[in-house]
Amino acid sequence: MKFNYKLHRLCGASYGTPAATGSSILSSSSKGSNIIFTSDGNSVLSPVGNRIQVLDLLHHSCRTLPVEARSNIRRIALSPGDDRLLIVVDVNHYAMLVNYHRGVILHRFKFKYPVRDIKFSPDGSKFAVSAGKYVQVWFTPGIRREFAPMVLHRKYTGLTGDVTTLDWSSDSSLLIAGGKDCMARVWTVDTVKDYKPWMMVGHKKPLVGVHFEDCDRINDRNQFFAGAGNTGSTLTGKLVARCYTISEDGVIVTRECRKKEDVQVNSEDADNEQSNGLESFGNDAVDFFSGGGAKSTTEQLNKANSTNQAHAIVNARWGNTSRHYFSTNSSMNTVVSTSYSSAHSLLVVGFSTGRFGLYELPSMSNIHTLSLSHSTIGTVSINPSAEWLAFGCPKTQQLLIWEWRSESYILKQSGHAYGMRCLAYSPDGIVVATGGEDGTVKLWNSQSGFCYVTLPKTHTAAVTAVEFANSTVVLSASLDGTVRAHDLHRYRNFKTYTSDLPCQFLSMAVDKSGEIVCAGSAEPFRVCVWSVQTGKLTDVLTGHLGPISGLAFHPIRGTLASASWDGTVKVWDLYKSDGGSAPETFENGADVVCVAFRPDGNQICSGNIRGLLRFWNVDDGRLICEIDGQKDIKGGRKINDRMTSDNNAASRYFTSVVYSADGTCLLAGGNSKYVCIYEISQQILLKKFQISFNRSLDGVLDELHSKNLGAGGPIDDEHDSADDEVNFAPHLPGAKRADDGSRKSRVEVLTMQVAFSPTGREWSTVSGEGLHVYSLDDDMIFDPIALTEAVTPSAVQVNMKNRKYGMALSMSLHLNEFALVKTVIEDTPYESISTVVRSVGQAHLNQLIQFLSKCMEDSPHIEFYLQWCLELLQAHGLFMEKNRGKFLR
């Protein structure tokens, strides 16, 4: 069995951070981050907790970058053009510099101030960061590892409040920032002679968006009006810059910078030309020492200065052109997020009521308005072609991609409210069913990672167990006392199983034939047995003295194992004619919380609250061995624990166990941040996985810092930059305290359930963050043909003469020439087809299939090509079935 499993994707959440069960407000660390598009506009980067999801909208797939931040991610930024560098900043101001294409962390550093916005310059040479009341501009480092890659260019001051938003001009020479002081300020990135930064006022609420208009559009406007002057502004002169400032109360102000053209020549000044020459040399010197003098000659400098906005706004004046309001009732419709496409002059605005608007600037004409959700739209983004709009709702963890021209959804994803609780794989391993605390059942495609259907909500309480009866029927048990069967063809609940007494079901199991379903209840302590087809309660199994925590059916016979908090595991024979026969009992000495059968049915594994895994022989009831997993699973100190993690190991135990397909290993997870794989015969730990390193979760750190320990216990060290954004207004009349009694709690890191895929290539676990899917690492495939420069058509011919048909086919596939590939395929002897097909790597299967289909269109050699297809199916059929979404289109 292979153990090189790595986290492939995180399902169940496409945006935002998990919220604690029962939390009615959004904690400061759960406000979500920004969403960004890649340069080609076909992929979306969406932060989820401390990880980043990459959603490919063109191929409809999802993957998780193999990097983790220290805490929940606050802001991300991707370098323009080539998408080389990704900067990730978490809520505690720690940042990571990541090579996006390879998923490698190049450098880690920390900003000294709260970071609320970060953006790369359009030319990619610098990036700006809002650091408290200042704006810092850093040089963009390279993609190679360096000792100190972060070099500060300059720090810009002038705002009295914390900076909340910033933007670059299209030529990367100007920088504008707005903050909580309701003002905006414009700086030049490099020092420009005689320029004084402008302060823009006129808002009554903090700014949420500042945007520059594209230089090309300004030049086109000047040519169209031919220097007509006013065009709606109170200033006269040539238009050199335009920007927009947007505040929380729904006010957008258009500001223009105009410069008067001097047409009179000062004839009385005799030394005019000499003074102009001195001024030009002075400008050259300022540009050189400030980092802006990259040109080598004066002519090049003058040409650059004529097109540079930083030099164009010198001695120019800014003025307000227009003021618009998004809504009349600003108190109910607060602007939360904005995004602007300068190339298309389109502005997207997200409101606190779940509504968004699309506007064309500078005319401020409303193109599109739609209500997407009942919760706040925390972030908006527009792709480079201005066709798709991305929206993120932190409270509901919704991610929406909207195409505004066709008014249709490109993608709509949301996870379970308050988190997942259970999961089950379909018999073919393609579909994963999950049940949540919100009482819903969702179906996920294990290949793409997307949720493709949410079954109609029929449960009124949390779903505690889901099982597949067959490939078309999924069963769910809930705390509302019902077990419901769902049809996967029509996506509806077609049968409901209930008990004769009110109860809450904690566990469920379905036999191999899919004809009998059993559910264990919390109180009364019994197991209910139904017929799946008729829906009748056929039997009630009593005898346990505690809640039924786990059920498992024998893989071959009709034997049921039940685990209970009374410290016993009972084995029942459901098909015996005498229903009064006593079950076989296995004593465990402590509350049993999980049970599982080995695939051959000859062994049972049970886990108790002391961290012990006991293995029993089913035939004679003999204890084979036991594994003490308490030391392996211990670790993690909660924020309210009064003792260290070493002394608090009693609360760590396994709550879910599952055997591998060959029955030699056991996968176990539970009330801890670890998932363990054990070898049963040797009773040793083979590998241990830590599901999360997110310090925003409770129980990740083994030791708390002593500076955060007060007289009353540990103090939460979560310094979120958005803590002061939540202003609790007193709701009671006469109340002077700005506290409405709401309390926020952290999500605890633990695994509710683990499961192996029927294919054996992956396993999944459910935690507070979502569904973690771990798969075998097939990315690092060594292909020596791809690493040499000797791959030429002549080399292909040489290999064919030397009867090295497999090597020749691999080379021709790398060259990707149809005529060459067809020649190699048809010149391969009939008896060598099997050997050649088996030498083809999995990375080139799709390419080979496409070439074969193209060759078969007009070829008379039908039997020859059918033999190629037959050998392909026999050699790589299992891989193609596992990746049916890629091959079977």
Secondary structure in CASP SS format (residue, H / E / C, confidence):
PFRMAT SS
TARGET T0000
AUTHOR 0000-0000-0000
METHOD secondary structure of the structure
MODEL  1
M C 1.00
K C 1.00
F C 1.00
N C 1.00
Y E 1.00
K E 1.00
L E 1.00
H E 1.00
R E 1.00
L E 1.00
C E 1.00
G C 1.00
A C 1.00
S C 1.00
Y C 1.00
G E 1.00
T C 1.00
P C 1.00
A C 1.00
A C 1.00
T C 1.00
G C 1.00
S C 1.00
S C 1.00
I C 1.00
L C 1.00
S C 1.00
S H 1.00
S H 1.00
S H 1.00
K C 1.00
G C 1.00
S C 1.00
N C 1.00
I C 1.00
I E 1.00
F E 1.00
T C 1.00
S C 1.00
D C 1.00
G C 1.00
N C 1.00
S E 1.00
V E 1.00
L E 1.00
S E 1.00
P E 1.00
V E 1.00
G C 1.00
N C 1.00
R E 1.00
I E 1.00
Q E 1.00
V E 1.00
L E 1.00
D E 1.00
L C 1.00
L C 1.00
H C 1.00
H C 1.00
S E 1.00
C E 1.00
R E 1.00
T E 1.00
L C 1.00
P C 1.00
V C 1.00
E C 1.00
A C 1.00
R C 1.00
S C 1.00
N C 1.00
I E 1.00
R E 1.00
R E 1.00
I E 1.00
A E 1.00
L E 1.00
S C 1.00
P C 1.00
G C 1.00
D C 1.00
D C 1.00
R C 1.00
L E 1.00
L E 1.00
I E 1.00
V E 1.00
V E 1.00
D E 1.00
V C 1.00
N C 1.00
H C 1.00
Y E 1.00
A E 1.00
M E 1.00
L E 1.00
V E 1.00
N E 1.00
Y C 1.00
H C 1.00
R C 1.00
G C 1.00
V E 1.00
I E 1.00
L E 1.00
H E 1.00
R E 1.00
F E 1.00
K E 1.00
F C 1.00
K C 1.00
Y C 1.00
P C 1.00
V E 1.00
R E 1.00
D E 1.00
I E 1.00
K E 1.00
F E 1.00
S C 1.00
P C 1.00
D C 1.00
G C 1.00
S C 1.00
K E 1.00
F E 1.00
A E 1.00
V E 1.00
S E 1.00
A E 1.00
G C 1.00
K C 1.00
Y E 1.00
V E 1.00
Q E 1.00
V E 1.00
W E 1.00
F E 1.00
T C 1.00
P C 1.00
G C 1.00
I C 1.00
R C 1.00
R C 1.00
E C 1.00
F C 1.00
A C 1.00
P C 1.00
M C 1.00
V E 1.00
L E 1.00
H E 1.00
R E 1.00
K E 1.00
Y E 1.00
T C 1.00
G C 1.00
L C 1.00
T C 1.00
G C 1.00
D C 1.00
V E 1.00
T E 1.00
T E 1.00
L E 1.00
D E 1.00
W E 1.00
S C 1.00
S C 1.00
D C 1.00
S C 1.00
S C 1.00
L E 1.00
L E 1.00
I E 1.00
A E 1.00
G E 1.00
G E 1.00
K C 1.00
D C 1.00
C C 1.00
M C 1.00
A E 1.00
R E 1.00
V E 1.00
W E 1.00
T E 1.00
V C 1.00
D C 1.00
T C 1.00
V C 1.00
K C 1.00
D C 1.00
Y C 1.00
K C 1.00
P C 1.00
W E 1.00
M E 1.00
M E 1.00
V C 1.00
G C 1.00
H C 1.00
K C 1.00
K C 1.00
P C 1.00
L E 1.00
V E 1.00
G E 1.00
V E 1.00
H E 1.00
F E 1.00
E C 1.00
D C 1.00
C H 1.00
D H 1.00
R H 1.00
I H 1.00
N H 1.00
D H 1.00
R H 1.00
N H 1.00
Q H 1.00
F H 1.00
F H 1.00
A C 1.00
G C 1.00
A C 1.00
G C 1.00
N C 1.00
T C 1.00
G C 1.00
S C 1.00
T C 1.00
L C 1.00
T C 1.00
G C 1.00
K E 1.00
L E 1.00
V E 1.00
A E 1.00
R E 1.00
C E 1.00
Y E 1.00
T E 1.00
I E 1.00
S E 1.00
E C 1.00
D C 1.00
G C 1.00
V E 1.00
I E 1.00
V E 1.00
T E 1.00
R E 1.00
E E 1.00
C E 1.00
R E 1.00
K E 1.00
K C 1.00
E C 1.00
D C 1.00
V C 1.00
Q C 1.00
V C 1.00
N C 1.00
S C 1.00
E C 1.00
D C 1.00
A C 1.00
D C 1.00
N H 1.00
E H 1.00
Q H 1.00
S H 1.00
N H 1.00
G H 1.00
L H 1.00
E H 1.00
S H 1.00
F H 1.00
G H 1.00
N H 1.00
D H 1.00
A H 1.00
V H 1.00
D H 1.00
F H 1.00
F H 1.00
S H 1.00
G C 1.00
G C 1.00
G C 1.00
A C 1.00
K C 1.00
S C 1.00
T C 1.00
T H 1.00
E H 1.00
Q H 1.00
L H 1.00
N H 1.00
K H 1.00
A H 1.00
N H 1.00
S H 1.00
T H 1.00
N C 1.00
Q H 1.00
A H 1.00
H H 1.00
A H 1.00
I C 1.00
V C 1.00
N C 1.00
A C 1.00
R E 1.00
W E 1.00
G E 1.00
N E 1.00
T E 1.00
S E 1.00
R E 1.00
H E 1.00
Y E 1.00
F C 1.00
S C 1.00
T C 1.00
N C 1.00
S C 1.00
S C 1.00
M C 1.00
N C 1.00
T C 1.00
V E 1.00
V E 1.00
S E 1.00
T E 1.00
S E 1.00
Y E 1.00
S E 1.00
S C 1.00
A C 1.00
H C 1.00
S C 1.00
L E 1.00
L E 1.00
V E 1.00
V E 1.00
G E 1.00
F E 1.00
S C 1.00
T C 1.00
G C 1.00
R E 1.00
F E 1.00
G E 1.00
L E 1.00
Y E 1.00
E E 1.00
L C 1.00
P C 1.00
S C 1.00
M C 1.00
S E 1.00
N E 1.00
I E 1.00
H E 1.00
T E 1.00
L E 1.00
S E 1.00
L C 1.00
S C 1.00
H C 1.00
S C 1.00
T C 1.00
I C 1.00
G C 1.00
T E 1.00
V E 1.00
S E 1.00
I E 1.00
N C 1.00
P C 1.00
S C 1.00
A C 1.00
E C 1.00
W E 1.00
L E 1.00
A E 1.00
F E 1.00
G E 1.00
C E 1.00
P C 1.00
K C 1.00
T C 1.00
Q C 1.00
Q E 1.00
L E 1.00
L E 1.00
I E 1.00
W E 1.00
E E 1.00
W C 1.00
R C 1.00
S C 1.00
E C 1.00
S E 1.00
Y E 1.00
I E 1.00
L E 1.00
K E 1.00
Q E 1.00
S E 1.00
G C 1.00
H C 1.00
A C 1.00
Y C 1.00
G C 1.00
M E 1.00
R E 1.00
C E 1.00
L E 1.00
A E 1.00
Y E 1.00
S C 1.00
P C 1.00
D C 1.00
G C 1.00
I C 1.00
V E 1.00
V E 1.00
A E 1.00
T E 1.00
G E 1.00
G E 1.00
E C 1.00
D C 1.00
G C 1.00
T C 1.00
V E 1.00
K E 1.00
L E 1.00
W E 1.00
N E 1.00
S C 1.00
Q C 1.00
S C 1.00
G C 1.00
F C 1.00
C E 1.00
Y E 1.00
V E 1.00
T E 1.00
L C 1.00
P C 1.00
K C 1.00
T C 1.00
H C 1.00
T C 1.00
A C 1.00
A C 1.00
V E 1.00
T E 1.00
A E 1.00
V E 1.00
E E 1.00
F E 1.00
A E 1.00
N E 1.00
S C 1.00
T C 1.00
V E 1.00
V E 1.00
L E 1.00
S E 1.00
A E 1.00
S E 1.00
L C 1.00
D C 1.00
G C 1.00
T E 1.00
V E 1.00
R E 1.00
A E 1.00
H E 1.00
D E 1.00
L C 1.00
H C 1.00
R C 1.00
Y C 1.00
R E 1.00
N E 1.00
F E 1.00
K E 1.00
T E 1.00
Y E 1.00
T E 1.00
S C 1.00
D C 1.00
L C 1.00
P C 1.00
C C 1.00
Q C 1.00
F E 1.00
L E 1.00
S E 1.00
M E 1.00
A E 1.00
V E 1.00
D C 1.00
K C 1.00
S C 1.00
G C 1.00
E C 1.00
I E 1.00
V E 1.00
C E 1.00
A E 1.00
G E 1.00
S E 1.00
A C 1.00
E C 1.00
P C 1.00
F C 1.00
R E 1.00
V E 1.00
C E 1.00
V E 1.00
W E 1.00
S E 1.00
V C 1.00
Q C 1.00
T C 1.00
G C 1.00
K C 1.00
L E 1.00
T E 1.00
D E 1.00
V E 1.00
L E 1.00
T E 1.00
G C 1.00
H C 1.00
L C 1.00
G C 1.00
P C 1.00
I E 1.00
S E 1.00
G E 1.00
L E 1.00
A E 1.00
F E 1.00
H C 1.00
P C 1.00
I C 1.00
R C 1.00
G C 1.00
T E 1.00
L E 1.00
A E 1.00
S E 1.00
A E 1.00
S E 1.00
W C 1.00
D C 1.00
G C 1.00
T E 1.00
V E 1.00
K E 1.00
V E 1.00
W E 1.00
D E 1.00
L C 1.00
Y C 1.00
K C 1.00
S C 1.00
D C 1.00
G C 1.00
G C 1.00
S C 1.00
A C 1.00
P C 1.00
E E 1.00
T E 1.00
F E 1.00
E E 1.00
N C 1.00
G C 1.00
A C 1.00
D C 1.00
V E 1.00
V E 1.00
C E 1.00
V E 1.00
A E 1.00
F E 1.00
R C 1.00
P C 1.00
D C 1.00
G C 1.00
N C 1.00
Q E 1.00
I E 1.00
C E 1.00
S E 1.00
G E 1.00
N E 1.00
I C 1.00
R C 1.00
G C 1.00
L E 1.00
L E 1.00
R E 1.00
F E 1.00
W E 1.00
N E 1.00
V C 1.00
D C 1.00
D C 1.00
G C 1.00
R C 1.00
L E 1.00
I E 1.00
C E 1.00
E E 1.00
I E 1.00
D E 1.00
G C 1.00
Q H 1.00
K H 1.00
D H 1.00
I H 1.00
K C 1.00
G C 1.00
G C 1.00
R C 1.00
K C 1.00
I C 1.00
N C 1.00
D C 1.00
R C 1.00
M C 1.00
T C 1.00
S C 1.00
D C 1.00
N C 1.00
N C 1.00
A H 1.00
A H 1.00
S H 1.00
R C 1.00
Y C 1.00
F E 1.00
T E 1.00
S E 1.00
V E 1.00
V E 1.00
Y E 1.00
S C 1.00
A C 1.00
D C 1.00
G C 1.00
T C 1.00
C E 1.00
L E 1.00
L E 1.00
A E 1.00
G E 1.00
G E 1.00
N C 1.00
S C 1.00
K C 1.00
Y E 1.00
V E 1.00
C E 1.00
I E 1.00
Y E 1.00
E E 1.00
I C 1.00
S C 1.00
Q C 1.00
Q C 1.00
I E 1.00
L E 1.00
L E 1.00
K E 1.00
K E 1.00
F E 1.00
Q E 1.00
I C 1.00
S C 1.00
F C 1.00
N C 1.00
R C 1.00
S C 1.00
L C 1.00
D E 1.00
G C 1.00
V C 1.00
L C 1.00
D C 1.00
E C 1.00
L C 1.00
H C 1.00
S H 1.00
K H 1.00
N H 1.00
L E 1.00
G E 1.00
A C 1.00
G C 1.00
G E 1.00
P E 1.00
I C 1.00
D C 1.00
D C 1.00
E C 1.00
H C 1.00
D C 1.00
S C 1.00
A C 1.00
D H 1.00
D H 1.00
E H 1.00
V C 1.00
N C 1.00
F C 1.00
A C 1.00
P C 1.00
H C 1.00
L C 1.00
P C 1.00
G C 1.00
A C 1.00
K C 1.00
R C 1.00
A C 1.00
D C 1.00
D C 1.00
G C 1.00
S C 1.00
R C 1.00
K C 1.00
S C 1.00
R C 1.00
V C 1.00
E E 1.00
V C 1.00
L C 1.00
T E 1.00
M E 1.00
Q E 1.00
V E 1.00
A E 1.00
F E 1.00
S C 1.00
P C 1.00
T C 1.00
G C 1.00
R C 1.00
E E 1.00
W E 1.00
S E 1.00
T E 1.00
V E 1.00
S E 1.00
G C 1.00
E C 1.00
G C 1.00
L E 1.00
H E 1.00
V E 1.00
Y E 1.00
S E 1.00
L E 1.00
D C 1.00
D C 1.00
D C 1.00
M C 1.00
I C 1.00
F C 1.00
D C 1.00
P H 1.00
I H 1.00
A H 1.00
L H 1.00
T C 1.00
E C 1.00
A C 1.00
V C 1.00
T C 1.00
P H 1.00
S H 1.00
A H 1.00
V H 1.00
Q H 1.00
V H 1.00
N H 1.00
M H 1.00
K H 1.00
N C 1.00
R C 1.00
K C 1.00
Y H 1.00
G H 1.00
M H 1.00
A H 1.00
L H 1.00
S H 1.00
M H 1.00
S H 1.00
L H 1.00
H H 1.00
L H 1.00
N C 1.00
E C 1.00
F H 1.00
A H 1.00
L H 1.00
V H 1.00
K H 1.00
T H 1.00
V H 1.00
I H 1.00
E H 1.00
D H 1.00
T C 1.00
P C 1.00
Y H 1.00
E H 1.00
S H 1.00
I H 1.00
S H 1.00
T H 1.00
V H 1.00
V H 1.00
R H 1.00
S C 1.00
V C 1.00
G C 1.00
Q H 1.00
A H 1.00
H H 1.00
L H 1.00
N H 1.00
Q H 1.00
L H 1.00
I H 1.00
Q H 1.00
F H 1.00
L H 1.00
S H 1.00
K H 1.00
C H 1.00
M C 1.00
E C 1.00
D C 1.00
S C 1.00
P C 1.00
H C 1.00
I H 1.00
E H 1.00
F H 1.00
Y H 1.00
L H 1.00
Q H 1.00
W H 1.00
C H 1.00
L H 1.00
E H 1.00
L H 1.00
L H 1.00
Q H 1.00
A H 1.00
H H 1.00
G H 1.00
L H 1.00
F H 1.00
M H 1.00
E H 1.00
K H 1.00
N C 1.00
R H 1.00
G H 1.00
K H 1.00
F H 1.00
L C 1.00
R C 1.00
END
